[in-house]
Amino acid sequence: MKNISKYYSQSVINSYSQIFFSDNRWFGLLLLLASFLDPFTGVSGLLAVLFTALFVKGFGFSAVQMQNGAYGFNSLLVGLLLGVHYQLNFPFFLILILVSLLTLLVTVSLASLTWKNKIPYLSLPFLLVAWIILLSARNYSALGLSERGIYTINELSRIGGNGLVNFYQQINALPIPSIIETYLKSLGAIFFQYNVIAGLLIAIGLLVCSRIAFSLSLIGFFTGYLFFYFVQGNVTEMQYSFIGFNFILSAIALGGFFLIPSARSYLLVIIITPLIGILISAFSNFFSVYQLPIYTLPFNCMVLLLLFVLNLRVKTNGLELVMIQQFSPEKNLYKHHNRLERFKNDTYFHIHLPFFGEWFVSQGHDGKQTHKAEWRYAWDFVVTDEMKKTFRPPGERVTDFYCYNLPVLAPAAGYIFSIIDEVDDNEIGKVDTEHNWGNTIVIKHSEYLFSKISHLKKKSFLYPVGSYVKKGDVIAYCGNSGRSPEPHIHFQLQATPFIGSQTLKYPVSYYVSDENKKFSFHSFDYPKENQAVSKITITTLLKEAFYFIPGVKLNFNVKNAAGINERIAWEVFVDANNLSYIYCHTTKSCAYFSNNETLHYFTDFIGNKNSLLYYFYLGAQKILLGYYQDMELTDRLPVANFYSGISQVFQDFVAPFYLYLNVDYKMKFTSIDDSLNPNRITISSAVVSKIGSMEKRKTEFLITMGDNRILSFTIREKDSIISAEYIG
């Protein structure tokens, strides 16, 4: 019974909020309330959603799609339409059941068709079914037309008595400018409530739920209204039919839901709104012949057209489509900035350094000797001693050089495309200009991505052409063949498979640079000349401690700031989208994370922000799985998961143009008991919130690992300390 109740309640609430591209349940409840200002209309809309939810179960369609509102909001609109136009009687309910089923079938069908073109179906199912029922109802005499909306005072008196009537009259008596009144009534008209009160409720809900959506609704509506005014269009068309909701929905959809909110998305709204005005006038004249209202047709046409063509672009030009929908313009924006900061140079295919241990970049991009013009994006690597010498005295033979005959690794998985293995090593100081690249291997990693490693040792290749190699496999050994005065390896990425192909600027995924034993972590960066670099050496203790796989359970004894002990239980799960998360059974909170075998990092948090799991989400935001003494990692957290109150509200309003709130994260390795075989490691981290450059709040963390698990976790904020001990 609990699961059934949850299914229907979520289906209803999310169907209401989805009309404004939201999944906020409180906003959904407010919209539900607004739809009941005309109770008959409200009941009709609610029943339509419930019938649709029942049909979804009966036909075996996706219950998840129903619960998140995707299958229900079109049925809701159809139900509201029927409720406002016809009298409630037995034939009405029969028609309501049938059109709820028809709307669902149309919705599921359109969803499968539009998905292929990467566009949404919006309210097209509502439009098609609305026109069908309005045309067919002309032949059904049992469906009596309703007079609701004509005698508003009588209806309000019947609903709420003199109190509601007086409130309505007081609202109407307020000196509200005509344009504001039309805006509010246009908002209410989305739910077929043609009054200021409904519009006011919805406007308040928009403002509380999303400041960006609220501001976009104003910009879209007023731009459309002014367009009608300046071209001397029929402004009364907006004042009495309230079709201005097309401007409102289009502005929210394009300004902050399907596109990342930005100055350019706001400008786009201003540009396309007059086009929607043109569509409104054209469609109104055309459909009036058939005595059919246009409803949301202009909104659907403009949004679908724009999204379709935006998917065909070769450059984004600042108009970024939302890749992972958060159902909130603010979250879309903050998550986007967080991804840019965290993965700004991230690549689909990860390339690693092609060697073990620490090597020295003797020549980098745009090098002084050979890395010029088309071959500018390449690296030469050697091994040096503490004196930066590349050889043992006397340095007259290739075997005197530290890197000679050292193993060379596959930088990523792929197929060996070609090999040159017939060039002898040069004597020291001499070069073979006839065989420029010397012994070389080219590996195909994907279409238009190949790696090439040159100057290898003759007859040292371990795999023939056509072999598949994994990342880190030993493929050959360093030599001194070709145009190479001393042993080294030449490494480059290229888009074509030929030995002499021009280079491709492509970053190395993760590596560490060492300057006088001061380590720096690099993520998708380019090793620089005269840097000592190495692959990340994974520490088993760190790897095991953060090895969170489905089914792992962690129990902690937590002592809060007041000295009260509490037992907290966590468990690791994977959701339907194959995303891993830690679930706190005590607070019902979720912390989503990723582990790519080099980094553990959190991606999202949902739930109680006073919970231990939330603090762990902050303190372990980004953890390198290899220990390097005193090395620091930095990151930036999404603003939406940290701030609240008035500071967050003001930031939301200006966020598309300027971010002045920041949350910085810093992690540092502090101690290890044995660098070769550690049994205990401690990590310190801190999260600092800032307004501009001014520090507002700082929270410090200490994580201790041992026995291949997290042993303790301590949180310090000002004089408050929370400690958690692992208990199994």
C-alpha positions in Angstrom: 0.0 0.0 0.0 2.9 2.3 0.8 4.4 1.8 -2.6 1.1 2.3 -4.4 0.4 5.5 -2.5 3.9 6.7 -3.4 3.4 5.9 -7.0 0.2 7.8 -7.4 1.2 10.8 -5.2 4.5 11.3 -7.1 2.7 10.9 -10.4 0.2 13.6 -9.5 2.6 16.2 -8.0 5.2 15.8 -10.6 2.7 16.1 -13.5 1.8 19.5 -12.2 5.4 20.8 -11.7 6.5 19.3 -15.1 4.4 21.9 -16.9 6.9 24.4 -15.7 9.9 22.1 -16.3 10.4 21.4 -12.6 10.4 18.5 -10.3 9.9 20.5 -7.1 7.1 18.8 -5.2 6.2 21.9 -3.2 5.8 23.9 -6.4 3.7 21.0 -7.7 1.4 21.1 -4.7 1.0 24.9 -5.1 0.1 24.4 -8.8 -2.4 21.7 -7.7 -4.0 24.2 -5.3 -4.1 26.9 -8.0 -5.9 24.6 -10.4 -8.7 24.1 -7.8 -9.7 27.8 -7.8 -12.3 26.4 -10.1 -13.0 23.1 -8.3 -14.7 21.4 -11.3 -11.7 22.1 -13.5 -9.3 21.1 -10.8 -11.1 17.8 -10.1 -11.1 17.0 -13.9 -7.4 17.6 -14.2 -6.6 15.6 -11.1 -8.7 12.6 -12.3 -7.1 12.7 -15.7 -3.6 12.2 -14.1 -4.9 9.4 -11.9 -6.5 7.6 -14.8 -3.3 8.0 -16.8 -1.3 6.5 -13.9 -3.7 3.6 -13.8 -3.3 3.0 -17.6 0.5 3.1 -17.3 0.4 0.3 -14.8 -2.2 -1.6 -16.8 -0.3 -1.4 -20.1 3.1 -1.9 -18.5 4.6 1.4 -19.6 7.4 2.9 -17.6 6.3 3.6 -14.0 9.4 5.8 -13.5 8.3 8.1 -16.4 4.9 8.3 -14.9 6.2 9.1 -11.4 8.5 11.9 -12.7 5.5 13.5 -14.5 6.7 12.9 -18.1 3.6 10.8 -18.9 1.1 12.8 -16.8 1.4 16.5 -17.6 -0.2 16.3 -21.0 -3.1 14.3 -19.6 -3.4 16.9 -16.8 -3.8 19.7 -19.4 -6.4 17.7 -21.3 -8.3 17.1 -18.1 -8.2 20.8 -17.2 -9.5 21.7 -20.7 -12.4 19.3 -20.4 -13.2 20.6 -16.9 -13.4 24.2 -17.9 -15.4 23.6 -21.1 -18.1 21.0 -20.1 -20.5 20.2 -17.4 -19.6 17.4 -15.1 -22.0 14.4 -15.7 -21.7 10.7 -16.4 -20.9 11.1 -20.2 -18.2 13.7 -19.2 -16.4 11.2 -17.0 -16.6 8.5 -19.7 -15.0 10.9 -22.1 -12.4 11.9 -19.5 -11.3 8.3 -19.1 -11.1 7.7 -22.8 -9.1 10.9 -23.6 -6.7 10.2 -20.7 -5.9 6.9 -22.4 -5.7 8.5 -25.8 -3.3 11.2 -24.4 -1.1 8.5 -22.9 -0.9 6.6 -26.2 0.0 9.7 -28.1 2.5 10.7 -25.5 4.3 7.4 -25.5 4.3 7.3 -29.3 5.7 10.9 -29.7 8.3 10.2 -27.0 9.8 7.4 -29.1 9.8 9.5 -32.2 11.2 12.7 -30.8 13.9 10.9 -28.8 15.6 9.9 -32.0 16.0 13.6 -33.0 17.1 14.6 -29.5 14.1 16.9 -29.0 11.3 16.7 -26.4 7.6 16.2 -27.2 6.5 19.1 -24.9 2.7 19.6 -25.0 2.1 18.2 -28.5 0.1 15.3 -27.1 -2.2 17.8 -25.3 -2.7 19.8 -28.5 -3.5 16.9 -30.7 -6.0 15.4 -28.2 -7.5 18.8 -27.3 -8.3 19.5 -31.0 -9.7 15.9 -31.4 -12.0 16.2 -28.4 -13.2 19.8 -29.3 -14.0 18.7 -32.8 -15.7 15.4 -31.8 -17.6 16.9 -28.9 -19.7 19.0 -31.4 -21.5 15.8 -32.2 -22.1 14.8 -28.5 -25.2 16.5 -27.1 -24.7 14.8 -23.8 -21.6 16.9 -23.2 -23.2 20.2 -22.1 -21.1 23.3 -22.4 -20.1 24.9 -19.1 -20.9 28.5 -18.1 -18.2 28.6 -15.5 -15.9 31.6 -15.9 -18.8 33.8 -17.0 -20.3 34.4 -13.5 -17.1 34.5 -11.6 -18.5 36.1 -8.4 -21.2 33.4 -8.1 -18.6 30.7 -8.5 -16.3 32.2 -5.9 -19.2 32.5 -3.5 -20.1 28.9 -4.0 -16.5 27.8 -3.4 -15.4 30.1 -0.5 -18.3 32.2 0.6 -18.2 35.9 1.1 -14.6 35.7 2.4 -13.3 34.6 -1.0 -15.5 37.0 -2.9 -14.2 39.9 -0.8 -10.6 38.8 -1.3 -11.2 38.6 -5.1 -12.8 42.0 -5.1 -9.9 43.5 -3.1 -7.4 42.1 -5.5 -9.3 43.5 -8.4 -9.6 46.8 -6.7 -5.8 47.1 -6.4 -4.2 49.6 -8.9 -2.6 46.8 -10.9 -1.3 48.0 -14.3 -3.0 46.3 -17.2 0.2 44.7 -18.4 0.8 43.1 -14.9 -2.8 41.9 -14.7 -2.5 40.3 -18.2 0.8 38.6 -17.1 -0.8 37.1 -14.0 -3.9 36.0 -15.9 -1.7 34.5 -18.6 0.1 32.5 -15.9 -3.3 31.3 -14.5 -4.5 30.4 -18.1 -1.8 27.7 -18.3 -4.0 25.8 -15.8 -7.2 27.1 -17.4 -7.7 29.4 -14.4 -8.6 32.8 -15.9 -8.1 35.0 -12.8 -5.4 37.1 -11.1 -5.4 34.9 -7.9 -4.3 31.8 -9.7 -1.7 33.8 -11.6 -0.4 35.3 -8.3 -0.1 31.8 -6.7 1.8 30.5 -9.7 4.1 33.6 -9.8 4.9 33.2 -6.1 5.6 29.5 -6.7 7.9 30.3 -9.6 9.7 32.9 -7.6 10.3 30.6 -4.6 11.1 27.6 -6.8 13.4 29.3 -9.4 14.5 32.9 -9.6 15.8 32.3 -13.1 12.5 30.8 -14.3 10.6 33.7 -12.7 12.8 36.4 -14.3 12.6 34.6 -17.7 8.8 34.5 -17.5 8.8 38.3 -17.0 11.3 38.9 -19.8 9.4 36.6 -22.2 6.0 38.0 -21.5 6.9 41.7 -21.5 8.9 41.3 -24.7 6.0 39.7 -26.4 3.5 42.3 -25.1 5.8 45.2 -26.2 6.1 43.6 -29.7 2.3 43.5 -30.1 2.2 47.1 -28.9 4.9 48.5 -31.3 3.7 46.7 -34.4 0.1 47.8 -33.4 -1.0 44.2 -33.2 -4.2 43.1 -31.4 -3.1 43.5 -27.8 -6.6 42.7 -26.7 -6.0 39.2 -28.1 -3.5 38.8 -25.2 -5.7 40.5 -22.7 -8.8 38.4 -23.2 -7.5 35.0 -24.6 -4.4 35.1 -22.4 -2.3 33.4 -25.0 0.7 35.3 -23.5 1.5 32.0 -21.7 3.2 31.0 -25.0 5.8 33.7 -24.3 6.2 32.6 -20.7 6.7 28.9 -21.4 9.0 29.5 -24.3 11.2 31.9 -22.3 11.6 29.4 -19.4 12.2 26.5 -21.8 14.9 28.2 -23.9 16.3 30.6 -21.4 17.1 28.1 -18.6 15.8 24.6 -19.1 17.0 23.2 -22.4 19.8 25.8 -22.6 22.3 26.7 -19.8 21.1 30.1 -18.5 23.5 32.8 -19.6 23.5 36.3 -21.0 23.2 34.8 -24.5 20.2 32.6 -23.6 18.5 35.6 -22.2 19.3 37.5 -25.4 18.0 34.6 -27.4 14.7 34.8 -25.5 14.3 38.5 -26.4 15.1 37.7 -30.1 12.8 34.8 -30.6 9.8 36.2 -28.6 8.7 38.4 -31.5 8.8 35.4 -33.7 6.4 33.6 -31.3 4.2 36.7 -31.6 4.1 36.3 -35.4 3.2 32.6 -35.0 0.4 33.5 -32.6 -1.1 35.9 -35.1 -0.7 33.5 -38.0 -2.0 30.4 -36.2 -4.9 32.4 -34.6 -6.2 33.5 -38.1 -5.8 30.0 -39.6 -7.4 28.0 -36.7 -10.3 30.5 -36.3 -11.6 29.1 -39.6 -12.2 25.8 -37.8 -13.2 27.5 -34.5 -10.2 25.9 -32.7 -8.0 27.6 -30.1 -4.2 27.5 -30.7 -3.3 27.0 -27.0 0.4 26.1 -26.8 1.0 25.6 -30.5 3.3 28.6 -31.0 5.4 27.6 -27.9 5.7 24.1 -29.2 6.7 25.1 -32.8 9.3 27.7 -31.8 11.0 25.6 -29.0 11.1 22.4 -31.1 12.3 24.2 -34.2 15.1 25.9 -32.2 16.2 22.8 -30.4 16.3 20.8 -33.6 18.5 23.3 -35.4 20.7 23.9 -32.3 21.6 20.1 -32.4 22.9 20.6 -36.0 25.5 23.3 -35.0 29.2 22.8 -35.4 29.9 25.4 -32.7 28.0 26.3 -29.5 28.8 30.1 -29.6 27.9 30.4 -25.9 24.5 28.7 -26.2 25.1 25.5 -24.4 22.5 22.8 -24.5 21.8 21.1 -21.2 23.3 17.6 -21.3 22.2 16.2 -17.9 18.8 17.7 -17.0 18.5 18.9 -13.3 14.9 20.2 -13.7 16.0 23.5 -12.3 17.6 26.4 -14.3 19.8 27.2 -11.3 21.0 23.6 -10.9 21.6 23.4 -14.6 23.7 26.5 -14.5 25.7 25.7 -11.3 26.3 22.1 -12.4 27.5 23.3 -15.8 30.0 25.7 -14.2 31.2 22.9 -11.8 31.7 20.5 -14.7 33.6 23.2 -16.7 35.9 23.8 -13.6 36.4 20.1 -12.9 36.5 18.7 -16.4 37.4 21.7 -18.6 40.0 19.7 -20.5 38.6 16.3 -20.0 38.6 14.0 -23.1 36.4 11.1 -24.1 39.4 8.9 -24.5 42.0 9.1 -21.7 45.7 9.1 -22.7 48.4 8.3 -20.2 52.1 8.7 -20.0 53.8 5.8 -21.9 56.3 4.7 -19.2 56.9 3.6 -15.6 58.5 5.9 -13.0 59.7 9.5 -13.4 60.9 10.8 -16.7 62.1 14.3 -17.7 60.6 16.4 -20.6 63.7 17.2 -22.6 61.6 18.8 -25.3 57.9 19.8 -25.1 55.4 21.5 -27.4 57.0 24.1 -29.7 60.4 22.8 -28.8 63.7 24.4 -29.7 65.0 21.6 -31.8 62.5 19.5 -33.8 59.0 20.1 -32.5 58.0 22.7 -35.1 55.2 23.6 -37.5 53.0 20.5 -38.1 54.9 18.5 -35.5 54.8 21.1 -32.7 52.6 19.1 -30.3 55.0 16.4 -29.3 57.1 15.4 -26.3 60.6 14.0 -25.9 61.2 12.1 -22.7 64.5 11.0 -21.0 65.5 9.8 -17.5 67.8 11.9 -15.4 69.6 11.6 -12.1 69.7 14.2 -9.3 72.2 16.3 -11.3 69.9 16.3 -14.3 72.4 14.1 -16.2 70.9 11.6 -18.6 73.7 9.1 -18.4 76.3 7.4 -16.2 79.9 8.3 -16.9 81.4 8.1 -19.4 78.2 8.4 -21.4 79.8 7.0 -24.6 77.6 4.0 -25.1 73.8 3.8 -25.4 73.8 1.5 -22.3 75.3 4.3 -20.2 72.0 6.2 -20.6 69.4 5.7 -17.9 66.4 5.4 -20.2 67.9 3.0 -22.6 66.2 -0.3 -22.8 63.5 0.8 -20.3 60.0 -0.5 -21.0 57.6 1.6 -23.1 53.9 1.3 -22.3 50.7 1.6 -24.3 49.3 5.0 -23.4 45.7 3.7 -23.8 43.9 0.7 -25.1 43.8 0.2 -28.8 45.0 -1.8 -31.8 48.6 -1.7 -33.1 48.2 -0.1 -36.5 51.8 -0.1 -37.8 55.4 -0.8 -36.7 58.9 0.1 -38.0 61.4 -2.4 -36.6 64.5 -2.5 -38.7 66.6 0.5 -37.7 69.8 0.1 -35.7 70.6 2.2 -32.7 72.9 5.2 -33.4 76.2 5.7 -31.8 76.0 8.5 -29.2 76.1 11.9 -30.8 75.3 10.6 -34.3 71.8 10.7 -36.0 70.2 8.8 -38.8 68.5 11.4 -41.0 67.6 8.7 -43.6 65.2 7.0 -41.1 64.0 10.1 -39.3 61.6 8.5 -36.8 63.6 5.3 -36.2 61.8 2.3 -34.9 58.2 3.4 -34.3 54.8 2.1 -33.2 51.5 3.6 -34.0 48.4 2.6 -32.0 44.8 3.3 -33.0 42.7 4.2 -30.0 39.6 5.4 -31.8 38.6 7.0 -35.1 40.8 10.1 -35.6 43.0 9.4 -32.5 46.3 7.6 -32.8 49.4 7.6 -30.6 52.9 7.3 -32.0 56.1 6.5 -30.1 59.4 6.7 -31.8 63.2 6.0 -31.5 62.6 2.6 -30.0 65.0 -0.3 -29.7 65.3 -2.6 -32.7 63.6 -6.1 -32.3 62.1 -5.0 -28.9 58.5 -5.0 -30.0 56.3 -7.4 -28.0 53.1 -7.4 -30.2 52.7 -7.6 -33.9 50.5 -5.3 -36.1 46.8 -5.9 -35.5 47.2 -6.9 -31.8 45.0 -5.4 -29.2 46.8 -3.8 -26.3 45.5 -2.5 -23.0 46.5 0.6 -21.2 49.8 0.1 -19.5 50.9 -3.0 -21.4 54.6 -3.1 -22.2 54.8 -2.8 -26.0 58.6 -2.2 -26.7 61.8 -0.8 -25.1 63.5 2.6 -25.4 66.3 2.9 -27.9 68.3 5.4 -29.9 67.2 4.8 -33.5 66.5 7.4 -36.2 67.1 11.1 -35.7 68.2 10.6 -32.1 71.6 11.7 -30.8 71.0 9.9 -27.5 68.4 7.5 -26.1 65.0 9.0 -25.6 61.4 8.4 -26.7 59.3 10.7 -28.8 55.6 10.7 -28.0 52.8 12.4 -29.9 49.0 12.1 -30.7 47.7 12.4 -34.2 44.4 12.2 -36.1 45.7 10.0 -38.9 47.7 6.7 -38.8 50.7 7.6 -40.9 54.3 7.6 -39.5 54.8 11.2 -40.6 51.4 12.5 -39.6 51.1 16.0 -38.1 50.6 16.2 -34.4 47.4 16.7 -32.5 47.1 18.8 -29.4 45.6 16.3 -26.9 46.1 16.3 -23.1 47.6 13.6 -20.9 44.8 12.6 -18.6 46.4 12.4 -15.1 50.1 12.8 -14.1 52.3 14.2 -11.3 55.1 16.7 -11.8 58.0 16.8 -9.3 59.9 20.0 -8.6 62.5 19.4 -5.8 60.2 16.8 -4.3 57.3 19.2 -4.3 54.6 17.3 -6.1 51.8 18.8 -8.2 48.8 17.0 -9.6 47.8 17.6 -13.2 44.4 16.7 -14.7 44.1 16.7 -18.5 47.2 18.9 -19.0 50.2 19.1 -21.2 53.7 18.2 -19.7 56.0 21.1 -20.1 59.6 21.3 -21.1 62.0 20.7 -18.2 59.4 19.1 -16.0 59.9 15.8 -14.3 56.7 13.9 -14.7 55.3 10.4 -13.8 52.1 8.4 -13.9 50.0 8.3 -10.8 51.2 5.6 -8.5 48.1 4.1 -6.9 48.3 3.4 -3.1 46.5 0.2 -2.3 45.2 1.5 1.1 43.6 4.5 -0.6 42.2 2.4 -3.5 40.6 -0.1 -1.1 39.3 2.5 1.4 37.4 4.3 -1.4 36.4 1.2 -3.2 32.6 1.7 -2.8 30.8 -1.0 -4.8 27.1 -1.9 -4.6 26.4 -3.8 -1.4 29.1 -2.2 0.7 27.9 -1.2 4.1 29.5 1.3 6.5 28.4 1.9 10.0 29.7 4.8 12.2 29.4 5.8 15.7 29.0 9.6 15.5 29.6 12.0 18.4 28.0 15.4 17.5 29.0 18.8 18.7 26.7 18.4 21.8 28.5 15.2 22.8 25.6 13.0 21.9 26.4 9.6 20.3 24.4 8.3 17.4 24.8 5.2 15.1 24.8 6.0 11.4 24.3 3.4 8.7 25.4 3.8 5.0 25.1 1.5 2.1 26.2 1.7 -1.5 23.7 1.4 -4.4 23.5 1.9 -8.2 20.5 3.6 -9.7 18.7 2.9 -13.0 21.2 5.1 -14.9 24.1 3.1 -13.5 25.2 5.9 -11.2 26.7 4.9 -7.9 25.7 6.5 -4.7 26.0 6.2 -0.9 22.7 6.0 0.8 22.3 7.0 4.5 19.5 4.9 6.0 19.4 7.2 9.0 18.7 10.5 7.2 17.5 9.1 3.8 20.2 11.1 2.0 22.2 10.2 -1.1 25.7 11.2 -2.2 26.5 10.3 -5.8 30.1 9.6 -6.7 32.5 8.3 -9.4 35.7 6.4 -9.2 37.9 6.2 -12.3 40.7 4.2 -10.6 42.8 7.4 -10.2 40.3 9.8 -8.5 37.4 9.3 -6.3 35.0 12.3 -6.5 31.5 13.2 -5.6 29.1 14.5 -8.2 25.9 15.3 -6.4 24.1 15.3 -3.1 20.4 14.9 -2.3 19.0 15.1 1.2 19.8 16.4 4.7 22.6 19.0 4.7 23.2 18.5 8.4 23.9 14.8 8.0 27.3 13.0 8.3 27.0 11.9 4.7 26.7 15.5 3.5 29.9 16.4 5.4 31.6 13.4 3.9 30.4 14.5 0.5 32.2 17.9 1.2 35.3 16.5 2.9 36.0 13.7 0.4 34.8 15.7 -2.6 37.9 14.8 -4.6 40.5 12.2 -3.4 43.6 11.1 -5.3 44.1 7.4 -4.9 47.9 7.7 -4.8 49.7 9.1 -1.8 52.1 12.1 -2.4 53.3 13.8 0.8 52.0 17.4 1.1 50.5 17.4 -2.4 47.3 19.5 -2.7 44.3 18.9 -4.9 41.8 21.7 -5.4 38.2 21.7 -6.8 35.1 23.9 -6.8 31.8 22.8 -5.5 28.3 23.7 -7.0 26.9 26.7 -5.3 23.4 25.1 -5.1 24.5 22.5 -2.7 26.1 24.8 -0.2 24.4 28.2 0.1 20.9 29.0 1.2 18.8 31.9 2.3 18.9 35.5 1.0 22.5 35.2 -0.4 21.5 32.3 -2.6 18.4 34.2 -3.8 20.3 37.2 -4.9 22.9 35.0 -6.6 20.2 33.1 -8.5 18.9 36.3 -10.1 22.3 37.4 -11.4 23.8 33.9 -11.9 23.4 33.8 -15.7 25.5 37.0 -15.9 27.9 36.8 -12.9 28.8 34.4 -10.2 30.0 36.1 -7.0 29.4 33.1 -4.6 32.1 30.4 -4.7 32.8 27.3 -2.8 36.5 26.2 -2.9 37.7 22.7 -1.9 41.3 21.8 -1.0 42.7 18.4 -0.1 46.1 17.6 1.2 47.9 14.4 2.2 49.2 14.8 5.7 50.7 11.6 7.0 51.6 8.0 6.2 53.2 5.4 8.5 55.1 3.5 5.8 55.5 4.8 2.3 56.1 1.4 0.8 53.4 -0.6 2.7 51.2 1.8 4.6 48.8 0.7 7.3 47.6 4.2 8.1 47.1 7.3 6.1 45.5 10.7 7.0 44.1 13.3 4.7 43.1 16.8 5.6 40.7 18.8 3.5 38.7 22.1 3.8 35.7 23.7 2.1 35.6 27.5 2.1 32.6 29.5 0.9 33.3 33.0 -0.4 31.4 36.1 -1.4 33.8 37.5 -4.0 37.2 37.1 -2.4 35.8 37.5 1.2 35.8 34.2 3.2 32.4 33.6 4.7 32.5 30.1 6.1 35.2 27.4 6.5 34.8 23.8 7.4 37.8 21.5 8.0 37.9 17.7 7.7 40.3 15.0 8.7 40.0 11.5 7.2 42.0 8.5 8.6 42.3 5.3 6.6 43.6 1.9 7.8 42.9 -1.8 7.3 41.8 -0.9 3.8 38.9 1.2 5.0 38.0 4.6 6.4 38.6 4.4 10.1 37.5 7.9 11.2 36.2 11.1 10.0 36.3 14.4 11.9 34.6 17.7 11.0 35.6 21.0 12.5 33.8 24.3 12.0 34.8 27.2 14.3 34.6 25.7 17.8 32.3 22.8 16.8 33.7 19.3 16.4 31.9 16.2 15.0 33.7 12.9 15.0 32.7 9.6 13.4 34.4 6.2 14.1 34.0 3.2 11.9 32.3 0.3 13.8 31.8 -2.3 11.0 
